[in-house]
Amino acid sequence: MKKLLFIGLLIILFGASTLYIYGRPMWVPVYQKIVGKRTISDVVAQYGEESKSRLIPYFNEAGIQYPPRRITLLAIKSEKTLELWAEDNTHKKLIKSYPIKAASGILGPKLREGDKQVPEGIYTLEYLNPNSAYHLSMKLNYPNEFDLKHAKLEGRNEPGTNIFIHGKALSIGCLAMGDVAIEELFILVADIGKTNVEVAIAPDDPRKVDIMPYAKDEKAWVNTLYADLTDYFKNYRLDSK
């Protein structure tokens, strides 16, 4: 009898844990209806001081005043890293490199809804989401004009949407950064404004390796995409810190 109770308890605990981790899109909205939704101001009040206390020493070391004029986030799929670059009027400096906790899919661009691919390209931010099922999030403008153009040419009517940089460590086509990292990035973007942010996502680091061979078995437009990414990454030299 005790053995059956123990097994039953394990099953309940496993089910609860699974629901907590993988069922967040289902239960978090219900929880938010009960306790109320947050605003961006609420998030800044809750996490702003602590996040900036962690970030500012990195900015000081790089010689960039906080808050910076602009930032760029460089995501490298093969290395599972997200580099934070900031610039003033004359310099671009590497501030910090974050590990990507989870990113589903394989190397290569996103093509359609449900393929679980993290997109590749150069993006901007559409908005900050203080009520994400994954703690906090920032929405990319995927699909951008380039993505839409080639999806239309190929007859892909649903290239996908709702791609975020967010917290926690679970991904279905997004970049999951963990809670501490997304708090820092969220606060930083709130301070400088989303229009002063660009995000570039590449299959590998074009500053270290030639990524053009990655496109050899892909469609012709992927060559253009990877050439654009190669040129873009050249603006962010790793020896500039």
N, C-alpha and C positions, 0 to 999 in steps of 0.2 A: 504493500500500500504506500509506504514511504517512498519507494522507488518510483511508483507511478506519479505521486505528487511532485517529486523532484523533476521528473521528465516533463510533466505538465508545466511546471514553473519555468523550466528552460525554454520550452516552446513559446510561452507567453513573453518572456524576456527577449527572445530572438525576434519574435514578431513585432514587439514594440520598438526594438532597436532598428529593425528594417524599415518600419513605417516612419520613424523619426528621420532616418537618413534619406531614404529614397522616396518617401511620400510627402516631402516638404511642399511641393506644389499643391497638394490636396489639403493638408492640415494648416499650413501657415495662413492662408486667407481666412480660414475660419477663426483662427486665433486672433488675427488682426481685427476681425469684426467685433470680437468680444472686448479686446483691450484698446482698440482704436488704432488708426494708422498714424505713422510718423510723417513729419515734414522734413525737408532738407535742413531747415533751421533746428529742428529737434536733434537731428544727427550731428550737426555741427556743435550744438551745445553739449551733447553727450560725449563725443569722441574727439572734438577739435583740439582741445588743449593737449591731451595726451598724444595724439597723432603728430601734431606739430613738434612736440618736444622730442619725438623720435626722429622726425624728418630733418629738422633745422640743422643739426650737427652735420649731416651729409651735405647739405647745401653750403654750409660754412666751409667745409673741407674742399669742396669743388670751386669755391670762390664765386658762387652765384647767390645773390640776395633772395631771401624768401619774403613774399611769394614771387616766383619768377614771372617773366613776361609771357613765356609760352613753354609748353612741355610736349615731348614726343614719347610715346611708348612703343618700343620695338619688341615684338614677340617673335621668338625663334622656336619653332615647333620641335625640331630635333633635339634641342638642348633643354626644352621645357623651362625657358627663362623669359622674363619680361624686364627689359631695361627701361629705366626712367631717365630720360634726358631732359635737361632744362636749358633755357637760353635767356641771356639778357640781350642788350642791343648789339653785341659783337661776338659772343661766344656761345657754343653749344657744348655742354659738359655732361658727362655721365654722372648721375647722382647716386643711383642705387640699382642693383640687379636683384629682382625677386624670382624665387622659384615658382613655377606654375604648378600648383598642386594637382591639377587634373585637366586634361584636354583630350577629348575623345577623337576617334577617327585616325587616319593615317596622313602621311605627307601628301600634299596635293590640295587644290582648291575645293571649296564647297560647290556642289552642282545643283542640289535639289533638297527640298524639304524632307527631313527624316533620314538623311544620309549620315547624320551624326558627325559631319566634318566641321572642323574649325575653318572658317574662310581664310583665304590668303589675299592680300591686297593692301591698299592704303585707304584708311577710313577716318571719319570724324566721329564725334559723339553726338547723339541725338538728345539724350537727357540722362539725368541722374535719378535712380530709383531708390528712395529710402525705405521702401516696403517690399524689397525682393524676398522671394522664398529662400534665397541663399544669402541672407544677412543684408548686404547692400550690393547694388549693381550699377553699371554704367552701360548704356545701350549703344552699340555700334550702328553706323548707318549702312549696314549690310542688308540687302544688296545695294551697292552704289551704282552710279551710272554705267561704269565699265561692266559690272556683273550683270546688270539688266540688259545691256546691249547684246552681250554674247549669249545670254539665256534666251533672248527673243530670237536671235539668228538661228539657234539650235532647236527652237521649239520647246524649250524647257519653261513651262508656264508657272511652275512653282519652284523657284530657285532657293526658297527658304527665307526665314526671317527670324527676328527675336534672338539675335546674337549679342551676348553680354560679356563683359568682364565683371565677375562677381566673387563673392566670398565662398566659404565652405570648400570642400575638396571633392566635389562631384560635378561632372561635366557631361552634357549632351550637345556638343557643338560649340560650347562656350569656353572661355578661359577662367578656370576656377583658381583663385589666388589665396584662399584662406581668409579668415576674418581680419586679422591684424593688417595684412597688406591692403585689403580693399578699404579698410577704414582710412589708412594713410592716403591712398589714391583718391578716394571719394572726397576727403577734406581738401586735398590739394586742388582738385578740379573745382570744388565749390568756391575756393578762394580766388582762382584765376579766371573762371568762366569756361564753359565747355567749348566755346568758339576758339579758344586758344590751345586746343588739344588736337593732336593727330596720333593715329595708331597705325603702325605698319606691321603686318604679320607675314612672315616668310617661312618656307619649309625648312631651310637651314640658314646659316649666317653667311650672307653674300660677301662679307668682309674677310671671311676666312676660307671659303670654298666657292667654287663656281657652281651656282645653282641651276645653270641652264640645262645641264644633262638631265635634271629632274623632269624636264618638259619633253624629253625625247619621244615618249610614248603617249603624250597628251595631245590635245587639240592645238591648232596653230596659235590661237589667242593666248595660250598659257606661256608661249615663248615671249610674247609682248609683256605679259604680266610680270614674268620673272626678270626681264630686262629692266622694267620700270622699278621693281623692287631692288635690283642690284644698284641702279643709279641712286635710288633714294637712300639706301644704307650707307653709301659712300660719304654722305653728308655728316655721318656720325662715327667719327674715327675713334677707335678704342684707345689710341695713345694720347687722346686729347685731355684725359683727366689729369 
